[in-house]
Amino acid sequence: MTNATVVGFSGNLARPSKTRGFVGHFVNEIASRHGLAAATFDRDDVGPTLGAARWTRDLDDTGRKVLDAVVGAEVLVVGSPTYKGSYTGLFKHFFDLIDPSAIVSTSTPENFEIFFQAPR
């Protein structure tokens, strides 16, 4: 294990958020069961430079720290509320900034994907 951390990232549009709560619950459960450190972020934690960023270097220090935590995680839990039948735009944009090869060996919880849509 290179970085014994489970990191969650939520694409919620507002706080408080059921999506962030759901992601945070999974992050804490996995961390507790496997003795990992835990951190949960959402798009607001990335900061105001996210929307205008074309490259990771365009993020401010706060945004880069969140991105580095996501890229460096041993386990990654992500969630987004659906918006017009898809995930939120800034959620997608955040992950578009990441080089796919940087997270290729990152685990998903229990090596499977969970699809969940919270009731409105």
NORWOLIN-V770506 format. One record per residue. N is the residue number from 1. PHI is phi in whole degrees, 0 to 359 (none if undefined). OMEGA is omega in whole degrees, -180 to 180 (NA if undefined). Layout:
N/PHI/OMEGA ; N/PHI/OMEGA
//
This chain:
1/none/-178 ; 2/278/-180 ; 3/220/-174 ; 4/284/-179 ; 5/227/170 ; 6/254/-176 ; 7/241/175 ; 8/249/175 ; 9/224/-178 ; 10/243/180 ; 11/266/-177 ; 12/300/-178 ; 13/265/-177 ; 14/212/174 ; 15/237/-5 ; 16/293/-175 ; 17/224/175 ; 18/294/-179 ; 19/295/179 ; 20/297/178 ; 21/298/179 ; 22/294/178 ; 23/299/180 ; 24/300/178 ; 25/299/179 ; 26/295/179 ; 27/301/-178 ; 28/294/179 ; 29/295/179 ; 30/296/-180 ; 31/299/-180 ; 32/295/-177 ; 33/291/-173 ; 34/244/177 ; 35/66/-179 ; 36/256/170 ; 37/287/-176 ; 38/227/174 ; 39/209/177 ; 40/232/-179 ; 41/231/169 ; 42/225/-174 ; 43/298/177 ; 44/294/178 ; 45/293/180 ; 46/289/176 ; 47/101/-172 ; 48/287/-178 ; 49/276/-177 ; 50/301/-175 ; 51/299/-177 ; 52/267/-175 ; 53/289/174 ; 54/259/-179 ; 55/220/178 ; 56/300/180 ; 57/294/179 ; 58/279/178 ; 59/283/174 ; 60/285/-176 ; 61/302/180 ; 62/297/180 ; 63/297/179 ; 64/294/179 ; 65/295/177 ; 66/295/180 ; 67/299/178 ; 68/297/178 ; 69/295/179 ; 70/296/-179 ; 71/295/-177 ; 72/273/-176 ; 73/291/172 ; 74/284/178 ; 75/231/-178 ; 76/237/177 ; 77/242/-179 ; 78/233/177 ; 79/205/178 ; 80/215/171 ; 81/293/177 ; 82/277/178 ; 83/224/-177 ; 84/52/175 ; 85/82/-178 ; 86/215/175 ; 87/283/-177 ; 88/289/-175 ; 89/297/-179 ; 90/289/173 ; 91/298/178 ; 92/298/-179 ; 93/300/179 ; 94/303/-179 ; 95/286/174 ; 96/295/179 ; 97/288/-176 ; 98/271/174 ; 99/294/-177 ; 100/306/-180 ; 101/292/-179 ; 102/287/-179 ; 103/239/-175 ; 104/298/-178 ; 105/260/179 ; 106/286/-179 ; 107/279/167 ; 108/259/-176 ; 109/308/177 ; 110/55/178 ; 111/58/173 ; 112/214/180 ; 113/262/179 ; 114/247/176 ; 115/250/-177 ; 116/216/174 ; 117/238/-180 ; 118/292/177 ; 119/295/-180 ; 120/274/NA
//
